[in-house]
Amino acid sequence: VSTTEFGAFVKIPTKSSFVEGLLHNEDASWDRGKRCKDFLKVGEKIEVKLIKIDNKAGKISLSLKELQDSPIADFASKHKVGDKVTGSIKDVKDFGAFVELVGGVEALIRKEDATDELSVGASIEAAIADIDKSKARIRLSQKKLRVQKEREALDKFNAASDDKITIGDIIKEQLN
């Protein structure tokens, strides 16, 4: 019926007439920056899922993205926690940065998990720290990747040598 800054009003047919429901921008697309007015046209027929009826307030909430497979679920079927990934920083906030990964999937790297400066457009390499399919979130960590690389180097050294060395040996040596 109409589009606004916060979403789109959708006419839903009933047995005798119609009701209007609201499709909020955050329920319209898995792309968090996409707004209804950017891709929906007044008069266009769309299929939506009814996600909430608030009889008291007289409101109906709709979702378009719940009818689509989550890109996070697809990503999670191909990746696991600890995998190394690369991406491009799309947005920087006080708490960290949003990184675009393969297939347009977004992940968050918190400032405390970063070892490099977080700036828009920069390429970043990190390990997957967490995948939360229910909340459609991925968290990355450069610190975790650094530890993984150190462990791999240590394992490689120990496999190729009769002299076994541990991380504790390395720390002890650095303290002396």
C-alpha positions in Angstrom: 0.0 0.0 0.0 2.8 2.4 0.9 6.5 2.6 1.9 8.0 4.7 4.7 11.4 5.3 6.3 10.7 2.4 8.7 9.1 -0.1 6.5 6.1 -0.8 4.3 2.4 -1.2 4.9 1.0 -4.3 3.2 -2.7 -5.0 2.4 -3.7 -8.5 3.5 -6.9 -9.9 2.1 -9.4 -11.4 4.5 -12.7 -13.3 3.9 -14.8 -10.1 3.8 -12.3 -7.3 3.1 -8.7 -6.6 4.0 -6.4 -5.5 6.9 -3.1 -3.7 6.8 0.1 -5.1 8.4 3.5 -3.5 8.8 6.6 -5.0 7.3 9.5 -3.3 9.3 12.7 -2.8 7.4 14.6 -5.2 9.7 12.0 -7.9 8.8 12.2 -7.3 5.1 15.7 -8.5 4.3 18.6 -10.3 5.7 20.7 -7.4 4.5 20.6 -5.1 7.5 21.1 -1.9 5.5 18.2 -2.6 3.0 15.0 -0.6 3.4 11.6 -1.5 2.0 11.3 1.7 0.0 14.5 0.8 -1.8 13.2 -2.5 -3.3 9.4 -2.6 -2.9 7.0 -0.7 -5.1 3.5 0.5 -4.2 1.0 -2.0 -5.8 3.5 -4.8 -6.0 2.2 -8.2 -4.8 4.5 -9.9 -2.3 4.3 -12.9 -0.1 4.9 -12.3 3.6 4.7 -14.2 6.9 2.5 -13.0 9.7 4.8 -12.9 12.7 2.7 -11.1 15.3 -0.8 -9.8 16.0 -1.2 -7.3 18.7 -5.0 -7.2 19.2 -4.7 -4.6 22.0 -2.8 -2.1 19.8 -4.5 -3.2 16.6 -1.2 -4.0 14.9 0.0 -6.8 12.6 3.7 -7.4 12.1 4.9 -9.1 9.0 8.2 -10.6 7.7 9.6 -11.2 4.3 13.0 -12.5 5.3 11.5 -15.4 7.4 10.3 -16.9 4.1 13.9 -17.0 2.8 16.8 -19.1 3.9 19.1 -17.2 6.3 22.5 -16.4 4.7 24.0 -17.2 8.2 22.5 -20.7 8.1 24.0 -21.3 4.7 27.3 -19.9 5.8 27.2 -22.1 9.0 26.6 -25.2 6.8 30.0 -24.6 5.1 32.0 -23.1 8.0 32.7 -23.8 11.7 34.0 -22.0 14.7 37.8 -21.7 14.3 37.8 -21.5 10.5 40.0 -18.7 9.1 38.0 -16.2 6.9 38.8 -13.0 5.1 36.5 -10.1 4.5 36.2 -6.4 4.0 35.2 -3.9 6.8 31.9 -2.3 5.9 31.1 -0.2 9.0 33.0 0.8 12.1 31.2 1.4 15.5 32.4 2.2 19.0 32.3 -1.4 19.9 33.9 -2.9 16.8 33.3 -3.4 13.1 31.0 -5.1 10.7 32.8 -7.3 8.2 31.4 -8.5 4.9 32.4 -12.2 4.2 31.8 -14.5 1.3 28.3 -14.3 -0.1 27.6 -10.9 1.4 27.3 -12.4 4.9 28.1 -9.9 7.7 30.1 -10.7 10.8 31.1 -8.6 13.8 34.6 -8.2 15.2 34.6 -6.6 18.6 37.4 -4.1 19.3 38.8 -6.4 22.1 39.1 -9.2 19.5 41.0 -7.1 16.9 44.7 -6.9 16.5 44.6 -4.5 13.5 43.1 -1.1 13.1 39.5 -1.3 12.1 38.8 1.1 9.2 36.1 1.0 6.5 37.3 -0.7 3.3 40.2 -2.5 5.0 40.7 -6.2 4.3 40.7 -8.4 7.4 41.7 -11.9 8.3 40.3 -13.5 11.4 39.0 -16.8 12.9 35.3 -17.4 13.4 34.7 -17.1 17.2 31.0 -17.8 17.2 28.1 -18.6 14.9 24.6 -18.0 16.4 22.1 -19.3 13.8 19.1 -18.5 16.0 20.1 -14.8 16.1 21.7 -14.8 12.7 25.0 -13.5 14.0 28.7 -14.3 13.3 31.5 -13.1 15.5 35.1 -13.0 14.4 38.4 -12.7 16.3 41.9 -11.8 15.1 43.3 -12.7 18.5 41.9 -16.2 18.2 43.5 -16.6 14.7 46.9 -15.4 16.0 46.7 -18.1 18.8 45.7 -20.7 16.3 48.6 -19.8 14.0 51.1 -19.9 16.9 49.8 -23.3 17.9 50.0 -24.6 14.3 53.6 -23.4 14.0 54.5 -25.0 17.3 52.8 -28.3 16.3 54.7 -28.2 13.0 58.0 -27.6 14.7 57.4 -30.4 17.2 56.4 -32.8 14.4 59.7 -32.1 12.6 62.0 -32.2 15.6 63.0 -34.5 18.3 63.3 -31.5 20.6 59.7 -30.9 21.9 58.8 -27.4 22.9 55.7 -26.0 24.5 54.1 -22.6 24.7 55.2 -22.6 28.4 58.8 -23.1 27.2 58.5 -20.1 24.9 57.0 -17.9 27.6 59.7 -18.9 30.1 62.4 -18.1 27.6 60.9 -14.6 26.9 60.7 -13.9 30.6 64.4 -14.7 31.2 
